[in-house]
Amino acid sequence: TWDQWKEAVIALYPEASEDRKYSYGDLDRLTQEFREKGIFTKTELGNYHRCFKAISNFLLGKGRVSQTQINLEFPKGFHDSLRTEVEVRLKQQFPDVHKEDGYPMAATYAAAKFLMGSAPSGGPATGVGASATTTTQSAPQA
């Protein structure tokens, strides 16, 4: 039958298994790739966020990563200056969150997106994080 043939073919190609669609290594490679090339526009930020979310949601659903690991890994895809600016903004917004717990990915994405909006159209977000006006609030759930 078709199902038996499909199972036999998938057995020959372990990487084709839906159970192993992504690995932690894929998440690590993604963050490294974006960190090295840099995220300088909202489009690049959106691409990174979508790719990261697809891999991390899969791994989270399979119990291979925790939400804390995801929160800690997401900003690793930012180049140093953007990551620093995002951290400054998040520290101002969520002063009670411990750095080793990581900020919720949604808050980190929102901070980076805000900083991109503060930059010239399509240009890098540098030097805008420290002067951004923020409000203090409780950390949202990721």
N, CA, C and O of each residue as an XYZ file, in Angstrom:
568
protein
N       0.844     -1.191      0.000
C       0.000      0.000      0.000
C       0.883      1.245      0.000
O       2.092      1.188      0.226
N       0.243      2.336     -0.255
C       0.944      3.624     -0.279
C       1.589      3.926      1.070
O       2.754      4.321      1.111
N       0.870      3.752      2.165
C       1.391      4.052      3.499
C       2.622      3.209      3.831
O       3.572      3.711      4.432
N       2.612      1.947      3.449
C       3.770      1.083      3.715
C       4.979      1.546      2.898
O       6.098      1.613      3.407
N       4.736      1.859      1.636
C       5.817      2.333      0.785
C       6.395      3.635      1.334
O       7.614      3.803      1.379
N       5.521      4.563      1.754
C       5.951      5.843      2.300
C       6.810      5.636      3.553
O       7.850      6.277      3.702
N       6.384      4.752      4.446
C       7.147      4.457      5.660
C       8.504      3.852      5.319
O       9.505      4.172      5.961
N       8.543      2.985      4.319
C       9.804      2.356      3.910
C      10.773      3.403      3.352
O      11.969      3.355      3.639
N      10.268      4.338      2.563
C      11.117      5.383      2.001
C      11.618      6.310      3.100
O      12.799      6.656      3.125
N      10.732      6.717      4.012
C      11.130      7.602      5.106
C      12.176      6.934      5.991
O      13.065      7.604      6.516
N      12.075      5.630      6.158
C      13.057      4.897      6.964
C      14.454      4.989      6.347
O      15.453      4.929      7.063
N      14.526      5.135      5.021
C      15.813      5.272      4.341
C      16.399      6.675      4.481
O      17.602      6.871      4.308
N      15.551      7.640      4.793
C      15.966      9.031      4.924
C      15.504      9.576      6.276
O      14.463     10.227      6.354
N      16.261      9.318      7.331
C      15.837      9.728      8.675
C      15.554     11.224      8.797
O      14.713     11.640      9.594
N      16.260     12.025      8.004
C      16.044     13.464      8.080
C      14.673     13.873      7.554
O      14.246     15.010      7.753
N      13.982     12.953      6.883
C      12.648     13.239      6.355
C      11.559     13.051      7.405
O      10.404     13.400      7.162
N      11.898     12.521      8.534
C      10.923     12.283      9.602
C      10.397     13.605     10.135
O      11.178     14.497     10.465
N       9.085     13.736     10.223
C       8.470     14.935     10.776
C       8.829     15.124     12.243
O       8.823     16.250     12.742
N       9.141     14.038     12.936
C       9.501     14.121     14.340
C      10.847     14.813     14.536
O      11.119     15.342     15.613
N      11.681     14.813     13.518
C      13.014     15.423     13.593
C      13.175     16.537     12.556
O      14.261     16.749     12.016
N      12.089     17.233     12.293
C      12.104     18.307     11.295
C      13.170     19.357     11.619
O      13.905     19.792     10.733
N      13.252     19.764     12.894
C      14.245     20.730     13.335
C      14.979     20.190     14.554
O      14.457     19.360     15.298
N      16.196     20.677     14.740
C      16.982     20.325     15.931
C      17.446     21.618     16.607
O      17.311     22.711     16.056
N      17.988     21.466     17.799
C      18.540     22.630     18.495
C      19.678     23.236     17.668
O      19.890     24.448     17.684
N      20.394     22.390     16.957
C      21.464     22.879     16.086
C      20.940     23.823     15.019
O      21.627     24.773     14.646
N      19.724     23.575     14.517
C      19.124     24.474     13.527
C      18.890     25.853     14.129
O      19.120     26.871     13.477
N      18.431     25.877     15.375
C      18.198     27.142     16.062
C      19.523     27.869     16.277
O      19.606     29.082     16.084
N      20.534     27.147     16.667
C      21.858     27.720     16.881
C      22.437     28.276     15.579
O      22.998     29.372     15.567
N      22.301     27.529     14.493
C      22.805     27.991     13.186
C      22.066     29.252     12.727
O      22.670     30.162     12.160
N      20.768     29.294     12.976
C      19.976     30.467     12.585
C      20.451     31.712     13.325
O      20.684     32.751     12.708
N      20.595     31.611     14.641
C      21.028     32.782     15.410
C      22.430     33.217     14.987
O      22.706     34.412     14.890
N      23.304     32.261     14.738
C      24.666     32.591     14.319
C      24.659     33.282     12.951
O      25.369     34.267     12.746
N      23.868     32.770     12.032
C      23.790     33.353     10.688
C      23.331     34.809     10.747
O      23.939     35.678     10.123
N      22.260     35.075     11.495
C      21.744     36.436     11.559
C      22.666     37.354     12.358
O      22.796     38.531     12.022
N      23.304     36.845     13.400
C      24.237     37.649     14.176
C      25.410     38.080     13.290
O      25.852     39.227     13.360
N      25.911     37.166     12.459
C      27.063     37.468     11.608
C      26.722     38.447     10.495
O      27.510     39.344     10.194
N      25.555     38.284      9.881
C      25.216     39.192      8.781
C      24.555     40.471      9.262
O      24.553     41.475      8.551
N      23.993     40.441     10.468
C      23.378     41.627     11.045
C      21.913     41.773     10.657
O      21.480     41.330      9.593
N      21.179     42.398     11.537
C      19.772     42.718     11.299
C      19.690     44.236     11.347
O      19.851     44.842     12.406
N      19.437     44.845     10.194
C      19.479     46.298     10.096
C      18.162     46.919      9.647
O      18.018     48.141      9.683
N      17.199     46.101      9.224
C      15.913     46.630      8.772
C      14.778     45.835      9.399
O      14.986     44.738      9.917
N      13.582     46.398      9.347
C      12.413     45.687      9.861
C      12.152     44.411      9.055
O      11.674     43.417      9.602
N      12.460     44.440      7.790
C      12.274     43.247      6.955
C      13.186     42.126      7.425
O      12.745     40.985      7.561
N      14.460     42.441      7.676
C      15.399     41.429      8.181
C      14.982     40.934      9.557
O      15.082     39.743      9.851
N      14.518     41.845     10.397
C      14.044     41.465     11.725
C      12.848     40.530     11.606
O      12.772     39.525     12.312
N      11.921     40.853     10.721
C      10.747     40.006     10.508
C      11.123     38.627      9.997
O      10.550     37.627     10.429
N      12.080     38.564      9.083
C      12.540     37.271      8.559
C      13.153     36.426      9.667
O      12.866     35.234      9.782
N      13.996     37.049     10.478
C      14.620     36.334     11.589
C      13.558     35.839     12.565
O      13.586     34.680     12.979
N      12.640     36.694     12.925
C      11.590     36.342     13.887
C      10.758     35.165     13.385
O      10.487     34.233     14.142
N      10.351     35.200     12.125
C       9.540     34.107     11.559
C      10.305     32.790     11.554
O       9.764     31.758     11.949
N      11.549     32.817     11.113
C      12.356     31.589     11.077
C      12.595     31.060     12.487
O      12.452     29.864     12.740
N      12.959     31.955     13.403
C      13.225     31.548     14.779
C      11.968     30.960     15.411
O      12.027     29.936     16.093
N      10.843     31.607     15.182
C       9.582     31.154     15.775
C       9.179     29.785     15.233
O       8.695     28.945     15.991
N       9.367     29.550     13.953
C       9.026     28.243     13.371
C       9.842     27.129     14.019
O       9.297     26.095     14.406
N      11.141     27.343     14.134
C      12.013     26.315     14.713
C      11.758     26.166     16.205
O      11.618     25.049     16.703
N      11.695     27.289     16.925
C      11.535     27.211     18.382
C      10.167     26.651     18.777
O      10.074     25.898     19.746
N       9.113     26.999     18.053
C       7.792     26.438     18.366
C       7.772     24.924     18.150
O       7.166     24.188     18.929
N       8.429     24.470     17.103
C       8.519     23.030     16.852
C       9.253     22.344     18.004
O       8.773     21.350     18.550
N      10.412     22.879     18.367
C      11.210     22.282     19.446
C      10.482     22.343     20.786
O      10.545     21.398     21.572
N       9.798     23.441     21.046
C       9.017     23.577     22.279
C       7.893     22.542     22.311
O       7.650     21.914     23.341
N       7.218     22.370     21.192
C       6.136     21.397     21.094
C       6.605     19.966     21.287
O       5.844     19.120     21.757
N       7.840     19.690     20.933
C       8.414     18.348     21.105
C       9.094     18.192     22.462
O       9.632     17.128     22.768
N       9.072     19.240     23.271
C       9.687     19.177     24.591
C      11.206     19.196     24.557
O      11.852     18.739     25.500
N      11.784     19.718     23.480
C      13.242     19.713     23.339
C      13.905     20.994     23.819
O      15.122     21.037     24.000
N      13.110     22.034     24.025
C      13.601     23.281     24.607
C      12.534     23.814     25.556
O      11.362     23.444     25.473
N      12.963     24.686     26.453
C      12.021     25.344     27.360
C      11.765     26.764     26.859
O      12.493     27.280     26.011
N      10.729     27.374     27.395
C      10.447     28.762     27.023
C      11.591     29.676     27.469
O      11.910     30.647     26.782
N      12.199     29.378     28.594
C      13.336     30.174     29.063
C      14.491     30.084     28.070
O      15.121     31.097     27.766
N      14.777     28.886     27.561
C      15.843     28.743     26.557
C      15.526     29.571     25.318
O      16.408     30.227     24.764
N      14.284     29.543     24.889
C      13.875     30.328     23.716
C      14.091     31.815     23.987
O      14.643     32.533     23.153
N      13.651     32.268     25.162
C      13.797     33.682     25.517
C      15.267     34.105     25.537
O      15.597     35.224     25.144
N      16.142     33.220     25.990
C      17.567     33.529     26.044
C      18.231     33.463     24.672
O      19.156     34.227     24.399
N      17.776     32.569     23.817
C      18.387     32.381     22.499
C      18.003     33.464     21.493
O      18.834     33.864     20.678
N      16.766     33.943     21.536
C      16.283     34.867     20.503
C      17.197     36.081     20.308
O      17.555     36.378     19.169
N      17.590     36.794     21.368
C      18.438     37.971     21.125
C      19.853     37.641     20.657
O      20.578     38.539     20.229
N      20.256     36.394     20.727
C      21.592     36.022     20.253
C      21.722     36.181     18.738
O      22.835     36.179     18.212
N      20.617     36.317     18.048
C      20.647     36.542     16.604
C      20.899     37.993     16.226
O      21.100     38.300     15.051
N      20.891     38.890     17.208
C      21.133     40.312     16.952
C      22.629     40.595     17.002
O      23.352     40.006     17.806
N      23.085     41.492     16.148
C      24.480     41.937     16.231
C      24.659     42.695     17.548
O      23.677     43.109     18.164
N      25.896     42.875     17.977
C      26.189     43.398     19.316
C      25.497     44.720     19.626
O      24.923     44.873     20.704
N      25.541     45.676     18.705
C      24.980     46.994     19.023
C      23.460     46.927     19.174
O      22.905     47.563     20.069
N      22.785     46.174     18.320
C      21.331     46.053     18.448
C      20.974     45.301     19.725
O      20.057     45.698     20.444
N      21.688     44.224     20.009
C      21.404     43.449     21.220
C      21.566     44.319     22.471
O      20.759     44.234     23.397
N      22.608     45.153     22.495
C      22.834     46.042     23.636
C      21.682     47.032     23.782
O      21.188     47.250     24.888
N      21.258     47.623     22.684
C      20.160     48.592     22.723
C      18.856     47.934     23.163
O      18.090     48.519     23.928
N      18.606     46.733     22.687
C      17.398     46.012     23.073
C      17.443     45.704     24.571
O      16.441     45.866     25.268
N      18.588     45.264     25.060
C      18.725     44.961     26.489
C      18.495     46.196     27.352
O      17.854     46.107     28.400
N      19.008     47.338     26.926
C      18.809     48.579     27.674
C      17.320     48.900     27.747
O      16.799     49.235     28.810
N      16.652     48.794     26.625
C      15.214     49.086     26.590
C      14.438     48.107     27.474
O      13.553     48.523     28.221
N      14.757     46.826     27.400
C      14.044     45.824     28.192
C      14.306     45.993     29.692
O      13.404     45.793     30.505
N      15.524     46.357     30.056
C      15.841     46.591     31.471
C      15.014     47.745     32.020
O      14.585     47.717     33.173
N      14.793     48.753     31.195
C      13.977     49.892     31.611
C      12.508     49.494     31.735
O      11.823     49.927     32.662
N      12.033     48.688     30.822
C      10.635     48.279     30.834
C      10.328     47.240     31.905
O       9.259     47.272     32.514
N      11.252     46.328     32.135
C      11.022     45.201     33.045
C      12.163     45.093     34.064
O      12.969     44.166     33.987
N      12.238     46.018     35.004
C      13.381     46.031     35.925
C      13.435     44.816     36.855
O      14.492     44.534     37.420
N      12.344     44.101     37.025
C      12.321     42.959     37.947
C      12.667     41.628     37.294
O      12.693     40.601     37.972
N      12.932     41.625     36.000
C      13.276     40.383     35.302
C      14.780     40.161     35.423
O      15.568     41.055     35.117
N      15.174     38.982     35.863
C      16.583     38.635     35.959
C      17.109     38.273     34.571
O      16.446     37.570     33.808
N      18.291     38.754     34.260
C      18.874     38.535     32.934
C      18.969     37.046     32.582
O      18.738     36.659     31.437
N      19.314     36.207     33.583
C      19.467     34.775     33.300
C      18.127     34.079     33.022
O      18.109     32.948     32.535
N      17.005     34.749     33.327
C      15.691     34.197     32.996
C      15.296     34.550     31.572
O      14.436     33.901     30.977
N      15.919     35.567     31.039
C      15.593     36.014     29.692
C      14.298     36.799     29.676
O      13.379     36.522     30.447
N      14.235     37.773     28.798
C      13.000     38.519     28.600
C      12.120     37.727     27.641
O      12.633     37.030     26.766
N      10.815     37.826     27.794
C       9.938     37.098     26.869
C      10.267     37.455     25.415
O      10.506     38.619     25.092
N      10.276     36.455     24.557
C      10.628     36.668     23.165
C       9.759     37.754     22.538
O      10.258     38.566     21.758
N       8.479     37.780     22.864
C       7.581     38.782     22.295
C       8.019     40.193     22.688
O       7.950     41.108     21.868
N       8.470     40.380     23.931
C       8.933     41.685     24.381
C      10.254     42.056     23.710
O      10.474     43.218     23.367
N      11.121     41.081     23.524
C      12.407     41.324     22.855
C      12.178     41.719     21.404
O      12.810     42.646     20.897
N      11.277     41.016     20.742
C      10.937     41.344     19.349
C      10.339     42.744     19.266
O      10.703     43.529     18.391
N       9.417     43.055     20.181
C       8.784     44.375     20.184
C       9.808     45.484     20.406
O       9.731     46.540     19.777
N      10.765     45.245     21.296
C      11.806     46.241     21.554
C      12.666     46.462     20.311
O      12.957     47.601     19.944
N      13.066     45.376     19.671
C      13.883     45.497     18.450
C      13.093     46.196     17.347
O      13.629     47.039     16.627
N      11.842     45.846     17.223
C      10.978     46.469     16.204
C      10.828     47.967     16.488
O      10.867     48.785     15.569
N      10.657     48.319     17.760
C      10.570     49.727     18.143
C      11.847     50.458     17.745
O      11.790     51.543     17.167
N      12.986     49.870     18.051
C      14.258     50.499     17.725
C      14.455     50.626     16.222
O      15.036     51.605     15.753
N      13.982     49.654     15.470
C      14.054     49.744     14.009
C      13.194     50.903     13.509
O      13.545     51.577     12.540
N      12.062     51.128     14.181
C      11.181     52.228     13.808
C      11.792     53.581     14.122
O      11.426     54.591     13.521
N      12.728     53.600     15.071
C      13.395     54.836     15.460
C      14.543     55.179     14.518
O      15.038     56.306     14.501
N      14.950     54.199     13.744
C      16.067     54.407     12.824
C      15.552     54.988     11.518
O      14.359     54.894     11.228
N      16.436     55.588     10.725
C      16.028     56.046      9.407
C      15.456     54.878      8.607
O      15.829     53.728      8.838
N      14.579     55.157      7.696
C      13.907     54.121      6.918
C      14.902     53.154      6.306
O      15.731     53.526      5.476
N      14.799     51.891      6.738
C      15.660     50.852      6.200
C      17.072     50.884      6.744
O      17.882     50.024      6.397
N      17.388     51.853      7.588
C      18.749     51.974      8.093
C      18.946     51.234      9.399
O      17.999     50.688      9.966
N      20.167     51.219      9.868
C      20.466     50.507     11.109
C      19.894     51.228     12.320
O      19.746     52.450     12.328
N      19.581     50.455     13.325
C      19.096     51.008     14.584
C      20.278     51.097     15.527
O      20.546     50.161     16.281
N      20.984     52.207     15.492
C      22.122     52.381     16.390
C      22.001     53.725     17.065
O      21.622     54.720     16.448
N      22.330     53.739     18.346
C      22.319     54.983     19.077
C      20.944     55.496     19.459
O      20.822     56.638     19.901
N      19.908     54.693     19.303
C      18.568     55.171     19.633
C      18.021     54.530     20.883
O      17.089     55.065     21.482
N      18.568     53.399     21.302
C      18.007     52.668     22.430
C      18.116     53.388     23.748
O      17.159     53.379     24.522
N      19.233     54.007     24.036
C      19.448     54.620     25.336
C      18.577     55.840     25.547
O      18.272     56.180     26.690
N      18.163     56.515     24.473
C      17.365     57.719     24.631
C      15.872     57.453     24.494
O      15.069     58.378     24.619
N      15.490     56.213     24.241
C      14.076     55.905     24.044
C      13.313     56.045     25.357
O      13.801     55.637     26.411
N      12.123     56.618     25.291
C      11.263     56.742     26.455
C      10.556     55.423     26.674
O      10.013     54.837     25.737
N      10.564     54.954     27.919
C       9.932     53.677     28.217
C       9.094     53.804     29.468
O       9.211     54.769     30.223
N       8.244     52.809     29.674
C       7.458     52.745     30.893
C       7.759     51.418     31.565
O       8.091     50.434     30.905
N       7.639     51.401     32.879
C       7.884     50.183     33.635
C       6.587     49.392     33.727
O       5.526     49.956     33.995
N       6.677     48.074     33.502
C       5.518     47.203     33.590
C       5.952     45.809     33.936
O       7.145     45.505     33.946
N       4.989     44.955     34.221
C       5.304     43.559     34.489
C       5.636     42.863     33.194
O       5.107     43.221     32.141
N       6.504     41.873     33.255
C       6.906     41.130     32.064
C       5.727     40.356     31.527
O       5.087     39.625     32.284
N       5.404     40.489     30.214
C       4.314     39.714     29.627
C       4.706     38.259     29.471
O       5.888     37.928     29.385
N       3.729     37.413     29.435
C       3.984     35.984     29.200
C       4.314     35.790     27.738
O       3.695     36.416     26.877
N       5.283     34.929     27.440
C       5.694     34.667     26.054
C       4.715     33.769     25.377
O       4.890     33.435     24.205
